[in-house]
Amino acid sequence: MPEIKRLAHQTEDGYFVQLIPDVQFARFANGQSLKMNILRPVSHLPLPLIVWVVGGAWVDIDPYKHIPALSRLARQGYVIACVEYRTVNKAPFPAQLEDIKTAIRFLRAHALDYHIDPEHIGIWGHSAGAHLSALVGVTGEQSEWDQQGQWQGHSSSVKAVVDFAGPIDIQADFQSEYELPVISLLMGGPLRHKIDTADQSNPIHHLASHNPAHVPPFLIMHGDQDQVVPARQSQFLYDALAAVSAEVTLYILEGVGHSSTTFMTRNDVLEIVSEFFALHLKGS
């Protein structure tokens, strides 16, 4: 039977979000460039920024991955930048960390263009992306990192870090015949000859030189069935952060493996992430 219905007037449930694809933020002498995809809520006021760092064992990255899921948070009032970084077959560590820091400096330099609040920036990553996110979090006071790459004169520090199943201590695990070739590419040579580089790649190493009062809050999540990155890697980071009295919460997801799809499609997980960023980037 035909029927006309009415919905009562109400304000919008969230922001309208625009996708700004393929924004170049770095270019190298060999012609390689790096780009980011920006999810920008339509707003006349500056909004907090979340930098998303995709995983892929440092060798395979897709900056378009998870844009639909990330749009959920963008609608809540966050600019979200999904950033590229050089893979280890093109440059060894610390190139990847330098690239993420360059992206953050670019976004601070262009805060007015993208309606970003440069004082409220968080970072979030999965797997290799979580490793780099954790490193960004614990090196915010180390100004030497911001003397590498482009857009110098701006800080790459962040106010909050979300780590989904990130590797932390390369020397403790990842020694199988399958894993060692990737680790050698990351280190720029066999691990036994690159101990100093391995130390630099470990977020825990940097806590010793970091003022604990300036360590940003961390939210860590890891599946207890992860066969790629052992859950104890997140425990290492949690213990080290707790030891310096940093604000840190670790969630162990029961029955969950390593796939980012599981993390990014669970409402309870995304709600926890949303609440974490709201508290530390919006103060609500």
Buried (B, 14 or more C-beta within 10 A) or exposed (E): EEEEEEEEEEEEEEBEBEBBEEBEBBEBEEEEEBBBBBBBBEEEEBBBBBBBBBBBBBBEBEBEBBBEBBBBBBBBBBBBBBBBBBBBEBBBBBBBBBBBBBBBBBBBBBBEEBBBBBEBBBBBBBBBBBBBBBBBBBBBBBEEBBEBBBBEEBBBBBBBBBBBBBBBBBBEBBEEEEBEEBBBBBBBEEBEEBEEBBBBBBBBBBBEEBEEEEBBBBBBBBBEEBEBBBBBBBBBBBEBBEEBEBEBEBBBBEEBBBBBEBBBEBEEBBEBBBEBBBEBBBEE
